[in-house]
């Protein structure tokens, strides 16, 4: 896109090269083989400094949000919609780092940054909206946790779970608290095939008399909702960044496909309606890029508000979905679609785009 981007430094662009090399050499072959995210790949990403880049340098991070944005953009450029690694590095890990005391940081963060400790997030009940989260009751120096939840991220293979629990505050009221649960805790049962877990990528968990040290509490008792809102706000901004980069790549591929002749020597580019539709889509992609970059610059300057994040996330998703709708093949209910959607051979996210509609 013909948009000047001035906030990325030279070290950002060098980092972009490293991310692109990792994806092409290590990640894409695994995806093409439909292989899961094995631990060896996590460790390799950790060694190359691609995990948890916004965490403090002493734990293995040392970058800023610009580095996180570059990872997001390069995943989009490569056609990879990878939620697991993004949740680990850019949602769960920063939340832990911002709330953990020094002892907790020393215990957990080095392994999280290296890829040795895989994270999952459980903030909702496995029984759907409106159900209570697990209940954590203080029992001496421990928390005693019972209930069910839905874990996303490395839900089926986590080492450390960031769990939202219902707790009783000092004044007797109930609130939401964040407690770290380690894989070795007795009473945590994974049920990957349970239909009750509403998230398609989630894993239903049951917790029966799970005993966790009181020191595994993150932040204050009852402060969990505010902490989660802050963490998920960053995820929403990264989602907008992904959508902008994704749409740019989709436009480039669609333009290339439109200018190629078919078996009969015909080009869809030669049709006036096609050129008009593509011009409209590119204009929307440029508008989305300008908005996202404006808010990304504000984030780097620590001046972004939650309201602005919400605007970016909603506009990005609506713009992407609208453009995808125009690029899909013509049907009876969409007679003006251009049919320029790249097929699976040209665009690995073909199925994801279909689901986005």
N, C-alpha and C positions, 0 to 999 in steps of 0.2 A: 504494500500500500504506500501511496505517496504522502506519508505523514512523517514529519521530522520528529524524532524522539531524542530529547536532550538530557533526560535524567539518568540514562545508563552510562556508567563510567567504563574505562578501559578494562578494569578487572571484571566488570559484569560481562563484557563481551568475550573475554577469555574464558570465563566460566561457562558461557553459552556453548562455546566450542567443546568443552569437556563434557557437558551434558549431552550434546548431539552425538559425540563419539561413543559415549556409554550406551545410548539408546540404539544406535546402529550396530554396534559390535556385540552387545550383551543382551539387550532387552527385546528388540524386534525379532531375533531368531526364536526366542522363547515363545513370544506371542504367536508367531506363525505356526509353531508346533503345538499350539493350544496347551502349553505346559503351565502349571501353577507357578506362583512366585515362590520359588524354593529359597531356603535360607542362604545358600551360597550366593545368590544374586543380591540379597540384602547386605551380606557382608562385603561384597564387592562394591556396592553403592556406598557403603559406609567408609570403606578404605579410600574411595575417590572423593570423599567430602560432599556427597550428594544427598545425604540425609540430614534433616534438622538443621539447615544452614543458618537459621536465625537464632539458634541457641548460642550461649556464650562460648568463646573460643576454647576455654579450658576444658570444656566437655566434648569438644569435637565440632562445634559450629563455627561461628566467627563471621558470618555474613550478615546481610540485612534483608529486608523484604524484597529488594530488587533481585537478589539471587533466587529467592523463592518464586518470584514472578517469572523469571527466566526458565526455571524448571517447568513451570506450568505451561509456558508458551511453547517450549520445545516438545513436550508431550503432545500438545495439540497439533503442532506442525507435523509430527510423525504419525498422527492419527491414533493416538493411544489415550483412551479414557480410563486412566488408572486411579481409582479412588482409594485403594488400600494404602499405597505408599504416600499419597497426599495427606490422608487422614493421620497417618503415623507422624509424618514430618512437620506438617503445617497446621494441624489442628490440635492433636492430643499432646504432642511433645511441648509446644510452646505454652499450653495451658498448665502442664505440670511444672515447667521451668518457672513460670511467673508466680506460682503459688507455693512451691516447695520451699522448705527451710533448708539451711545449709547441709544438714545431715541427709535429708531426703535427696537433695541434688546430687551429692557425692555417691549416694547409693544407687540411684537409678539413671541419671542422665548420661554417663559415659557409655553404658551398654545400649541405651536408646539411640545415641548418635552413631555408634559403630555398627548397628544392625544386629547385635547379639541379643538384644531385648526387643521383642516385637510387641507393639501396642494394639489394644482394642479399646473401643469406647462403647459404653452401655448407658444410655440416658433415657430409654423408654421401656415400658413393660412389654414382655413377649406376647401379651394378650390384647395388644392394640391400644388405640387412643382411649383415654378415660380410665384405664386401669392403673392401680397404684404401683409405684416403683418398689423395689425391695425395701424392706424395713431393717434398719440398723439400730440396734439397742446397745447402749453402753453396759458392759459387764466387766467390772473391775478395770483392768488395763487393756481390755479388748473391746472390739465391736463384734456383736453377734448378728449375722446378716441372714435373713430368710426372704424368699420371694422368687420372682422370675424376671428376666430382663432380656433384651435383644442387643447383642453385641455386633458392632460394625467395625470395619477395619480388618484386623487379623482375628476375627471372631472365633474361627475354628482352630487357631494355632497361636494364640497369644501367650506371651510370657508375663505381661502386666496389663491389668484391666483397669481403666478409669471408670469407676462405677458411681452412678448417681443413685443415692439412697434417700429414703424418707427417714428423717431423724427428729428427735424432740429437742427443741431449743430450751435455753435456760428459763425462759418465762413460761414454759409449758406448751407453747404452740409448736406445730410441726413445720418442718422446712425441708429443703433439699440440700444434701451435703455430698461432697465428692470424696470417695475413699478409694485408695489403691489396693487392688486385690491381686496377689501373685498367683501364678499358675499352680504352684505347689500346695495351695490351700485346699484342705479337705472339704468336701461338700459342694464343690462346683462341678456341675454336670453339663456337658455340651450335648445338644440335640440338634445337629445340623439340618435334619430333614423335617423338623417340626413345622407344620403349616401355620402355627399361630404367630410366627415372627413375620411382621408385615413388611420389613425391609427386604427387598430381593437379594441384597448382598449380606444380610444379617444372619446371625446364628443365635437361636434361642438357647438361653442358659437358665438352669434352675439352681438356686442357692439354698442349701439346707444346712442350717446351723454352721455357717461359714464363720470361722473365728479369725479376726484380723486384728493386729495390734492397733491400739488407739493412735499411735504415732503415724499410721498410714492415712490419717485424715489430711486432706489438702485444704489449706486456708481455714476459714472459720466454720463452725457448725451453723448450718442454715444458710450459708452464703453461696450454695451451689448454683442456683439459677442465674445469678448475676455473672458468676464465673463462666458458665456455659454460654451465656449470651455473648460475652466478649470473644470467646474462642470460636464460636460458630460464625460470628461476624467476619472474621478473617477468612474462614472457609468460603463464605458467600462472595467476598471480593475476589478470591482466587478463581471461583467459578466464573465470574464475569471476565476475568483475564483470559481464562481458557476459551470461553465462547468467542471473544474477539479474535484471538489467534486462530481458532478453529475455522471461523467464518472466512478469514482471509485466505487460508489454505484451500478451503472449499471453492472460493471464487476463482483462485488461480487454476485449480484443476478443471473447473467447469469451463473457463475460457479456453483452456487448452483443448478440451474435448470438443467444444463447439467448433473450433477451427480445423478439426480433423475431418477428412472426407470418409464417408462410409463406403460400403462395398459397391454402391452405385455411383460413387464419386460425388455425392451430395454432402454439403456442409450445413449444419443448422445455423451457423454464423451468417449465412447468406440470407436468412429470413429476417425481415425487419423486426418482427415481434421478439425474436430471440435476442437481438442486439438491445432492444429496449428493455427487456426483462433483466438482462445481465447488467446493463447500466444502472438500473434501479437497485439491484442487489448490491452492486459494488458501492453505490452511494450510501446504502445502509451500513455496509461494512466499514466504510470510512467514518461515518457518524459514530458508530459504536467504538471504533478505535480511538477517536478523539475524546469521547466521554471516559472510556476506561483509562486512557493515559492521563487525563486530568485528575482522576481520582487516585490513580497509582502514584502520581507525583505528590498528591496531598498526603498519601499514606507514608511515603518516604520522608516527608517533612513533618510527620506526626501531627497532621492537621485534619485528618479525615474523621468524619462523624458517622455514627451508626446509620443515620438517615441517608447519608450519601451512599453508604454501602448498599443499603436496600434499593435505592434508585438504580445503581449500577447493576445489581444482580437481576432485578426484574426486567429492566430494559434489555440487558444482554440476552436473557433467555427468550424473551418475546421476539427480539430481532432475529436471533438464530433460527427459531422455529418458523417464523414467517418466511425467511429466505429459503429454508429447506423446503417449505411447502411449495414455493415457486419452482424449485429445481427438480421436484419429483416428477416422474413420468405422467403424461396426460391420462386422466380418467374421466368418467362421466361427470363426477362432481367437481373436477378441477380441469376444465377444458383449456384453460390458458396456461397451464404448467408447461415449462419449456422442455421437460424431459432430459435435462442436462446432468442429472445426478450421476456422478461417477459410480461405476459398479464396484463390487468388492475387490476386484483386481487392482483398481487404481486407488481405492480409499478404504483403509482398514476399518473405518468407523461407520461403514454402511449400515450395519444393524443398529448401532447407537443412534444414528440420525433418524432411522425409522421409528425407534422407540421415543425419540424426543417429541414426535408429533402426537 
